[in-house]
């Protein structure tokens, strides 16, 4: 069908004939359509009071103009048991420290992936290499990638390695790194085409990584090999830790209270052919040569919710991945499928007519943000009703940085939770022993690591 003048005139006439269209137009041309569609009745049913809550701590964290949410969510969960043990009121781990090493490690991983794909015979203008070249170094990441960094480099207090401009606003640094990595892609592919030896390829990558490390160090500052941390506890008593390396700090002071390796990642992917009880991974997705692979253990959403609630009831926060922008009233901090009544404004609903599987299949949904569950309310049968969420966007959103999520939103838009393996049934843990199905690099399950 071509759009004819007659058809356009019919559209204009039908639009103008409905006074509700004219009212909606008056409002939406002046205000944000999401604000215009916000449901008053849904808003009146929301409150930030929860049956079960973990110990909440300060300060509220803010990732700035970066995709570091996965690091923030992990370190926000990690700091709670440490602060309780040390009896301190405020504490942050250095997100910039892990961000620094992720940039270095991920660049090295990317360069080795370039060599691997060249040896596979993937053409530079084919879908896979074109996809990799579109964003050679990203800010996002997955739980297994966070484990790689923690287990190799440890952690440190933020006061000992604070944010730099480029760790809070990474766009320009990423542009510089991406330019160099594309240049190095050309060079490495030429080496492979010429039949260079493995030693020659590795020598070239080592030289390239010298330049990458220099760029990251100039932009973010070079993390110290060791540090001394001084602090006051709640009774104003002075304490000192160090000099100590970040890895020893993790092993000796953090790991006894929060062993990141004891936590496992479960996902909910309801697409046809993506079976419950199977394991998946994504091609070319990772951040460390020789590091652990990103493995997805596919389970029902209801199981993810039950395990997350069990963790919270015992005082343990839960790292999770979701699609944050859908059905989300940002400033109010409300995540609920009913918070926006688009049908009232536009005469048609938005997003919700598709199932979770259909949204994944048609590019309407993907996992793009990580946060922490810190509270839950259950009904008389033990089924979750709503969730308290610690975000990393500062205190301006929601209840001083905390969001409230309805359980119906959880089912629709949460894709992944990370819980201690003690909560996970044996048959679910056994899935991690399966050889995972490899999904293509552009699969939406890899999106959180591509932001």
C-alpha positions as CSV (number, residue, x, y, z in Angstrom):
1,X,0.0,0.0,0.0
2,X,1.3,3.4,-0.9
3,X,0.2,6.4,1.3
4,X,-2.0,8.5,-1.0
5,X,-3.3,11.9,-0.4
6,X,-6.8,10.5,0.0
7,X,-5.5,8.2,2.7
8,X,-3.8,11.0,4.5
9,X,-6.9,13.1,4.4
10,X,-8.9,10.3,5.9
11,X,-6.3,10.0,8.8
12,X,-6.5,13.7,9.5
13,X,-10.3,13.7,9.5
14,X,-10.5,10.6,11.8
15,X,-7.9,12.1,14.2
16,X,-9.6,15.5,14.5
17,X,-13.0,13.9,15.0
18,X,-12.0,12.4,18.3
19,X,-11.7,15.1,21.0
20,X,-9.6,12.8,23.2
21,X,-7.0,12.8,20.4
22,X,-6.8,16.6,20.5
23,X,-6.6,16.7,24.3
24,X,-3.8,14.0,24.2
25,X,-2.0,16.0,21.5
26,X,-2.2,19.2,23.5
27,X,-0.6,17.5,26.5
28,X,2.0,15.4,24.8
29,X,3.3,18.3,22.7
30,X,4.0,20.1,25.9
31,X,5.0,17.3,28.3
32,X,6.9,14.0,28.2
33,X,4.5,11.4,26.9
34,X,5.5,9.0,29.6
35,X,4.5,11.6,32.2
36,X,1.2,12.2,30.5
37,X,0.5,8.4,30.4
38,X,1.4,7.9,34.1
39,X,-1.4,6.2,35.9
40,X,-2.7,8.0,39.0
41,X,-4.5,4.9,40.3
42,X,-1.3,2.7,40.0
43,X,0.7,5.4,41.7
44,X,-1.7,5.5,44.7
45,X,-1.0,1.8,45.3
46,X,2.8,2.2,45.6
47,X,4.7,2.6,48.8
48,X,8.3,1.9,49.9
49,X,7.5,-0.3,52.9
50,X,8.7,-3.9,52.8
51,X,8.2,-7.0,54.9
52,X,11.8,-8.2,54.6
53,X,14.8,-5.9,54.1
54,X,18.6,-6.3,54.2
55,X,20.7,-3.9,56.2
56,X,20.9,-0.8,54.0
57,X,24.0,1.3,54.0
58,X,25.4,4.6,52.8
59,X,26.4,6.4,50.7
60,X,24.0,5.9,47.8
61,X,26.2,5.2,44.8
62,X,26.1,6.8,41.3
63,X,27.6,5.3,38.2
64,X,27.6,8.7,36.3
65,X,27.5,8.6,32.5
66,X,28.8,5.1,32.2
67,X,27.6,1.5,31.8
68,X,29.2,0.4,35.1
69,X,26.0,-0.8,36.7
70,X,27.2,-4.4,36.9
71,X,30.2,-3.4,38.9
72,X,28.2,-1.0,41.1
73,X,25.6,-3.7,41.8
74,X,28.2,-6.3,42.7
75,X,30.2,-4.0,45.0
76,X,27.0,-2.6,46.6
77,X,26.1,-6.2,47.6
78,X,29.6,-7.0,48.7
79,X,30.0,-4.0,51.0
80,X,27.0,-4.8,53.3
81,X,28.6,-7.8,55.2
82,X,32.0,-6.0,55.4
83,X,30.4,-2.9,56.9
84,X,28.5,-5.0,59.4
85,X,31.7,-6.9,60.4
86,X,33.7,-3.7,60.8
87,X,30.9,-1.7,62.4
88,X,31.2,1.3,60.1
89,X,28.5,3.7,58.9
90,X,29.6,4.6,55.4
91,X,31.7,2.8,52.9
92,X,32.2,2.3,49.1
93,X,34.5,0.0,47.2
94,X,36.3,1.6,44.4
95,X,34.3,1.0,41.3
96,X,36.9,2.8,39.2
97,X,39.5,0.2,40.3
98,X,37.6,-2.7,38.7
99,X,36.6,-0.5,35.8
100,X,40.3,0.2,35.1
101,X,41.2,-3.4,34.9
102,X,38.1,-4.3,32.9
103,X,39.2,-1.8,30.2
104,X,42.6,-3.3,30.1
105,X,41.5,-7.0,30.2
106,X,38.6,-6.5,27.8
107,X,40.8,-4.8,25.3
108,X,43.2,-7.8,25.5
109,X,40.3,-10.2,25.2
110,X,39.0,-8.3,22.2
111,X,42.3,-8.5,20.4
112,X,42.6,-12.2,20.9
113,X,39.0,-12.6,19.7
114,X,40.0,-10.7,16.5
115,X,42.7,-13.3,15.9
116,X,40.3,-16.2,16.6
117,X,37.6,-14.9,14.2
118,X,40.2,-14.3,11.5
119,X,41.4,-17.9,11.9
120,X,37.8,-19.0,11.6
121,X,37.7,-17.4,8.2
122,X,35.2,-14.7,9.3
123,X,35.3,-11.9,6.7
124,X,35.8,-8.3,7.9
125,X,32.5,-7.2,6.4
126,X,30.6,-10.3,7.7
127,X,28.0,-10.0,10.4
128,X,30.2,-11.3,13.3
129,X,33.3,-9.1,12.7
130,X,31.1,-6.1,11.8
131,X,29.2,-6.6,15.1
132,X,32.5,-6.7,17.1
133,X,33.9,-3.7,15.3
134,X,30.7,-1.7,16.0
135,X,31.7,-1.4,19.7
136,X,35.1,-2.9,20.5
137,X,35.2,-1.8,24.1
138,X,32.0,-1.4,26.2
139,X,31.3,-0.4,29.7
140,X,28.8,-3.2,30.5
141,X,29.4,-6.6,31.9
142,X,28.0,-9.8,33.4
143,X,28.4,-11.5,36.8
144,X,31.0,-14.0,35.5
145,X,33.0,-11.1,34.1
146,X,32.9,-9.4,37.5
147,X,34.2,-12.6,39.2
148,X,37.1,-12.6,36.7
149,X,38.2,-9.2,37.9
150,X,37.6,-9.7,41.6
151,X,39.5,-13.1,41.7
152,X,42.5,-11.7,39.8
153,X,42.8,-8.1,41.0
154,X,40.9,-8.0,44.3
155,X,39.1,-4.9,45.5
156,X,39.9,-1.7,47.4
157,X,38.1,1.1,49.2
158,X,37.0,4.0,47.0
159,X,38.9,6.5,49.2
160,X,42.1,4.8,48.1
161,X,41.3,4.9,44.4
162,X,38.5,7.5,43.8
163,X,36.7,8.2,40.5
164,X,38.4,10.2,37.8
165,X,36.5,12.3,35.2
166,X,36.8,9.5,32.6
167,X,35.6,6.7,35.0
168,X,32.4,8.8,35.7
169,X,32.0,9.9,32.0
170,X,33.6,7.2,29.8
171,X,32.4,8.3,26.4
172,X,35.5,10.1,25.1
173,X,37.9,7.5,26.6
174,X,35.9,4.7,24.9
175,X,36.0,6.5,21.6
176,X,39.8,6.7,21.7
177,X,40.1,3.1,22.7
178,X,37.7,1.9,20.0
179,X,39.7,3.8,17.4
180,X,42.9,2.1,18.4
181,X,41.3,-1.3,18.7
182,X,39.8,-1.0,15.1
183,X,43.3,0.0,13.9
184,X,44.8,-3.1,15.7
185,X,42.0,-5.3,14.2
186,X,43.3,-4.4,10.7
187,X,46.9,-5.2,11.7
188,X,46.1,-8.5,13.4
189,X,44.0,-9.7,10.5
190,X,46.8,-8.9,8.1
191,X,49.2,-10.9,10.2
192,X,46.8,-13.9,10.2
193,X,46.3,-13.6,6.5
194,X,50.1,-13.7,6.0
195,X,50.4,-16.8,8.1
196,X,52.3,-15.2,11.0
197,X,53.4,-17.5,13.8
198,X,51.6,-17.6,17.1
199,X,54.7,-16.0,18.7
200,X,54.6,-13.1,16.2
201,X,50.9,-12.5,16.8
202,X,51.3,-12.6,20.6
203,X,54.3,-10.2,20.4
204,X,52.1,-7.8,18.3
205,X,49.3,-7.9,20.8
206,X,51.7,-7.3,23.7
207,X,52.9,-4.2,21.9
208,X,49.4,-3.1,21.2
209,X,48.4,-3.6,24.9
210,X,51.2,-1.3,26.0
211,X,49.5,1.5,24.2
212,X,46.1,0.5,25.5
213,X,47.3,0.4,29.1
214,X,48.9,3.8,28.7
215,X,45.7,5.4,27.4
216,X,43.6,3.9,30.2
217,X,46.2,5.0,32.8
218,X,46.3,8.5,31.5
219,X,42.5,8.7,31.4
220,X,41.7,7.1,34.8
221,X,44.9,7.1,36.8
222,X,46.9,4.0,37.5
223,X,45.7,2.0,40.4
224,X,48.2,1.5,43.2
225,X,49.8,-1.9,43.7
226,X,49.2,-1.5,47.5
227,X,47.3,0.8,49.7
228,X,46.7,1.8,53.3
229,X,43.1,2.3,54.4
230,X,42.3,4.3,57.6
231,X,38.8,4.6,59.0
232,X,36.6,5.2,62.0
233,X,34.0,2.8,63.3
234,X,30.6,3.8,64.6
235,X,32.2,4.4,68.0
236,X,34.7,6.8,66.4
237,X,37.6,4.4,67.2
238,X,40.5,4.6,64.7
239,X,41.5,1.7,62.6
240,X,44.1,1.1,59.9
241,X,44.4,-1.7,57.3
242,X,47.6,-2.1,55.3
243,X,49.8,-1.6,53.5
244,X,48.1,-4.3,51.6
245,X,47.5,-5.3,48.0
246,X,43.9,-5.2,46.6
247,X,44.0,-8.9,46.1
248,X,45.1,-9.6,49.6
249,X,42.6,-7.1,50.9
250,X,39.8,-9.1,49.2
251,X,41.2,-12.5,50.3
252,X,41.9,-11.5,53.9
253,X,39.2,-8.9,54.8
254,X,36.3,-9.3,52.3
255,X,36.1,-12.9,51.1
256,X,35.5,-14.4,54.6
257,X,32.3,-12.4,54.7
258,X,31.4,-12.3,51.0
259,X,32.9,-15.0,48.8
260,X,31.9,-13.9,45.3
261,X,32.7,-17.4,43.9
262,X,30.0,-18.9,46.0
263,X,27.3,-17.1,44.0
264,X,25.8,-18.5,40.8
265,X,23.9,-16.9,38.0
266,X,20.5,-18.0,36.8
267,X,18.5,-16.6,33.9
268,X,15.0,-16.7,32.5
269,X,14.9,-16.9,28.7
270,X,11.5,-18.1,27.6
271,X,12.2,-18.0,23.8
272,X,11.1,-21.2,21.8
273,X,14.0,-23.7,21.7
274,X,15.7,-22.1,24.8
275,X,14.8,-24.8,27.2
276,X,14.5,-24.7,30.9
277,X,17.3,-26.7,32.5
278,X,19.8,-26.0,29.7
279,X,23.0,-23.9,29.8
280,X,23.9,-21.2,27.3
281,X,26.8,-18.9,26.5
282,X,27.3,-16.1,24.0
283,X,30.0,-16.2,21.2
284,X,32.9,-13.8,21.7
285,X,31.5,-12.5,25.0
286,X,34.0,-12.1,27.8
287,X,36.5,-9.8,29.4
288,X,39.6,-11.9,30.3
289,X,41.8,-14.3,28.3
290,X,41.8,-17.5,30.3
291,X,39.0,-16.3,32.5
292,X,35.7,-18.1,33.3
293,X,33.1,-18.1,30.6
294,X,29.8,-16.3,30.9
295,X,27.4,-19.2,31.5
296,X,23.6,-18.8,31.6
297,X,21.6,-21.4,33.5
298,X,18.0,-21.2,32.1
299,X,15.3,-21.5,34.7
300,X,11.7,-20.4,35.3
301,X,11.1,-16.8,36.4
302,X,9.2,-18.0,39.4
303,X,12.3,-20.0,40.6
304,X,14.5,-17.0,40.2
305,X,12.0,-15.0,42.4
306,X,11.8,-17.7,45.0
307,X,15.6,-18.0,45.4
308,X,16.0,-14.2,45.5
309,X,13.4,-13.9,48.2
310,X,15.1,-16.7,50.3
311,X,18.3,-14.8,50.1
312,X,16.8,-11.5,51.1
313,X,15.0,-13.1,54.1
314,X,18.4,-14.1,55.4
315,X,19.8,-10.6,55.0
316,X,21.7,-11.1,51.7
317,X,21.2,-8.7,48.8
318,X,20.8,-10.1,45.3
319,X,22.5,-8.9,42.1
320,X,20.1,-9.0,39.1
321,X,19.9,-8.0,35.5
322,X,16.8,-6.5,33.8
323,X,15.5,-4.2,31.2
324,X,15.2,-1.1,33.2
325,X,13.4,1.4,30.9
326,X,10.2,-0.5,30.2
327,X,7.1,0.4,32.4
328,X,9.4,2.5,34.6
329,X,8.5,5.9,36.2
330,X,12.1,7.0,36.8
331,X,12.0,9.9,39.1
332,X,9.3,8.2,41.3
333,X,11.3,5.0,41.2
334,X,8.4,2.8,40.3
335,X,8.7,-0.4,38.1
336,X,5.2,-1.7,37.3
337,X,3.5,-2.8,34.1
338,X,0.5,-0.6,35.0
339,X,2.4,2.6,35.8
340,X,1.8,4.0,32.3
341,X,-1.6,3.9,30.6
342,X,-0.5,4.3,27.0
343,X,-3.9,3.1,25.7
344,X,-5.7,5.9,27.4
345,X,-3.4,8.5,25.7
346,X,-2.7,6.9,22.3
347,X,-5.6,4.5,21.8
348,X,-3.2,1.6,21.7
349,X,-1.0,-0.2,24.2
350,X,2.8,-0.2,24.1
351,X,5.2,-3.1,24.7
352,X,2.8,-5.2,26.8
353,X,0.9,-6.7,23.9
354,X,4.0,-8.8,23.2
355,X,5.1,-11.7,25.5
356,X,8.5,-11.7,27.2
357,X,9.7,-14.2,24.6
358,X,8.3,-12.2,21.7
359,X,10.0,-9.0,22.9
360,X,13.4,-10.8,23.0
361,X,12.8,-12.3,19.5
362,X,11.7,-9.0,17.9
363,X,14.3,-6.6,19.4
364,X,11.8,-5.0,21.8
365,X,13.5,-6.2,24.9
366,X,17.0,-7.0,26.2
367,X,18.9,-7.1,29.5
368,X,20.5,-3.6,29.8
369,X,20.9,-2.8,33.5
370,X,22.1,-4.5,36.8
371,X,20.9,-3.5,40.3
372,X,20.4,-5.2,43.7
373,X,17.4,-6.5,45.4
374,X,17.4,-5.4,49.1
375,X,13.9,-6.0,50.2
376,X,10.8,-8.1,49.4
377,X,7.1,-8.4,50.6
378,X,5.5,-11.8,50.4
379,X,1.8,-12.8,50.5
380,X,0.4,-15.4,52.8
381,X,1.5,-18.2,50.4
382,X,5.1,-16.9,50.3
383,X,4.7,-15.5,46.8
384,X,6.5,-12.2,46.2
385,X,4.3,-9.1,45.9
386,X,6.9,-6.4,45.5
387,X,10.6,-5.8,45.7
388,X,12.9,-3.1,47.0
389,X,15.7,-2.3,44.6
390,X,19.0,-0.5,45.2
391,X,20.0,1.4,42.0
392,X,23.2,3.2,41.2
393,X,21.9,6.5,39.8
394,X,22.3,8.6,43.0
395,X,19.6,9.8,45.4
396,X,17.5,11.7,42.9
397,X,15.5,8.6,41.8
398,X,12.8,7.0,43.9
399,X,13.2,6.7,47.6
400,X,16.6,8.2,48.0
401,X,18.0,6.0,45.3
402,X,15.8,3.0,46.0
403,X,13.1,1.7,43.6
404,X,10.0,-0.3,44.2
405,X,9.2,-3.1,41.7
406,X,6.0,-5.0,41.5
407,X,6.3,-8.8,41.2
408,X,4.4,-8.6,37.8
409,X,7.3,-6.3,36.6
410,X,9.8,-8.9,37.8
411,X,8.2,-11.7,35.8
412,X,8.1,-9.5,32.6
413,X,11.4,-7.7,32.7
414,X,13.9,-9.4,35.1
415,X,16.2,-11.8,33.2
416,X,18.9,-12.8,35.6
417,X,19.6,-13.2,39.3
418,X,22.7,-14.1,41.2
419,X,22.3,-16.0,44.5
420,X,24.4,-18.1,46.9
421,X,24.6,-21.7,45.7
422,X,23.3,-22.9,49.1
423,X,19.8,-21.7,48.0
424,X,19.9,-23.5,44.6
425,X,18.5,-27.0,44.3
426,X,21.0,-29.8,43.3
427,X,19.3,-30.4,40.0
428,X,19.6,-26.7,39.0
429,X,23.3,-26.6,40.1
430,X,23.8,-29.7,37.9
431,X,23.0,-27.6,34.8
432,X,26.3,-25.8,35.2
433,X,28.1,-29.1,34.4
434,X,26.4,-29.2,31.0
435,X,28.2,-28.0,27.9
436,X,26.5,-24.7,27.0
437,X,24.8,-24.0,23.7
438,X,26.6,-21.1,22.1
439,X,24.4,-18.3,21.0
440,X,25.5,-15.7,18.4
441,X,27.5,-12.7,19.5
442,X,24.5,-10.4,18.9
443,X,22.0,-12.4,20.9
444,X,20.1,-10.2,23.4
445,X,21.4,-12.3,26.3
446,X,24.7,-10.6,25.8
447,X,23.3,-7.1,25.8
448,X,24.2,-6.2,29.4
449,X,27.8,-6.6,28.5
450,X,27.5,-4.5,25.4
451,X,26.2,-1.3,26.9
